[in-house]
């Protein structure tokens, strides 16, 4: 069984290794807590123990609740807003109101991920706001984004509630 070691990645095995020697791969996953299973023709998977997955969920829920509680306090909200540029350097291209909106959306998305299992919400919030920052950082893109559309008909808009 070939196992790739990398300081920046979790250990991994190939899907072929898993199919050829499932007991050894399962034992390795149990020893490590989780193990990446790479697949040439499909997205990678992670093989993990139930206890490891439960602890990950517990950690996410705890962090989410802690951040939401901090946001409700003036000093905590200020600290989070001051820490944001260290975690997301691109927020320097957002104005104060956009940074506040991003912070609220990020914390709500973390809560949704923790409480509802809506894992894509955090990724979507970060990707969306990073795209906004990228547009704000480029004066040509910003000018184009703010340009009136004039008489362009973009068709009907569906509203989902």
N, C-alpha and C positions, 0 to 999 in steps of 0.2 A: 504494500500500500504506500503510495507516495503522498507525503504531507509537506505542503509548502510552508515555510516559516518566514514571517516578515514582521518587523517591528510595528509597521503601520496597519497591518491587516490581521484579522483573526486567522487561526490555522484553517487549512482547507484540505479537502479530499475531492477527488473527481467522482462524478456520478457512477462511473464504471467501478471505482473502488468500493462504493457503497453497494452496488449490485453484486459484486464478486465476494465481498467479505463483510456482510452487514453486521455481524456480531462484533468484529474488531472496530468498525467505524462507530457503532453505537457505544462501545466501551470508551472509545476516544472522546466522543461527544460528552458522555457522562463525566469523564475525568476533567474535561476542560469547561464544562458548563454549556458550551455551544460550539458548533463546528460548521463552517461553510462547506456546502456541497456544490461544486462547480459543475456546470453542464454546458457542453459545447453548443447545443441547439435550443437552449431554454434559459430563462433567468436562473441565477444562482439561488440556492435555498439555504436555510440555516436549520441544522438539526440541533435541538436543545432538549434539556430535561424540563419536566413540568415545574420543578422547584425553581430553576433558573428563570423560566418565563414568568412565573408568579412573582419572583423578587423584582424582576424588571418592571412589571406592571405596578407593583407596590412603590417602587422608586419614582416612577413617572407620576403616579397619583400624589405622592407626598410632595414632590417638587412643584407640581402644578398648584396644589392647594396652598403651599407656602408662598409662591409668587403672587397668587391672587389675594392672599391675606395682606401681603406687603403693599400691593397696589391700593388697598383701601386706606392706608395710612400715608399722610403727607410725606413724612420722612422716607418711608419705604418706597413710595412712588418716585420720589426724587432720586433715591439711590438707584432704582432700576433704570430710570431714564439716563442717569450719568454712566451706568455700566454698559448700556446698550452699544455705544460706539466701539467698545473693546471687543465685544462679541461679534458685532456686525459693523465693521469699519465703513461700509458703504452708506450707513445712515447719515453721514455728514452731507450727503447730497439731498437729503430730505429736509423740508422746513420743519419748524417746531411742531406745528399741528400734525404733519404727516408722521413725525416720530412718535407723537402721542397716539395717533391712530394705529400705527404699526404695533406699538407696545400692547395696546388693548387687544388688537386682533390676534397677536401672537399668544398672549396669555389665555384668551378665550379658546384658541385652537389647542393649546396645551391641555386645557381643561377638557375639551371635547375628546382629545386623544386618550386622556387618562380615564375619564368617566364613561365615555361612550364607545371607545375603541375606534374612533374616527382618526386613524393614523395619518391620513393624507392631509388633514387640515393644517398641521404645523408646516409641512413641506410647502403646501400651496400658499400659506401666508408669507413665508420667507421668500419663495420664488417670485411672488407677485410684487412684494415691496422692493426686492432687489432690482426687478425690472423697472419699477418706477424710479428708483435711484439712478439706474443706468441711463434712463431717458433724461432725467434732470441734469446729469453730469455732462451730457453732450448737448451744447446749445442748438445745433442743427436738428437733432431729434426732438428736443423740447419745442422748438419753434414749429416743427411739422406736427407734433402732437397737439399743439394748441391752436393750429390753423383752423379757422371756421370751414365747415364742409360746404357751405353755400347751399345750392339747390340739389345736392346729391341725395338721392333716395336710397337708403340702405335696406329698405324693405321692412316688413313687420317685425316687431320685437315681441318675443314671448317673455312673460313675467311668471316666474315660478315662486310660489310662496310656501 
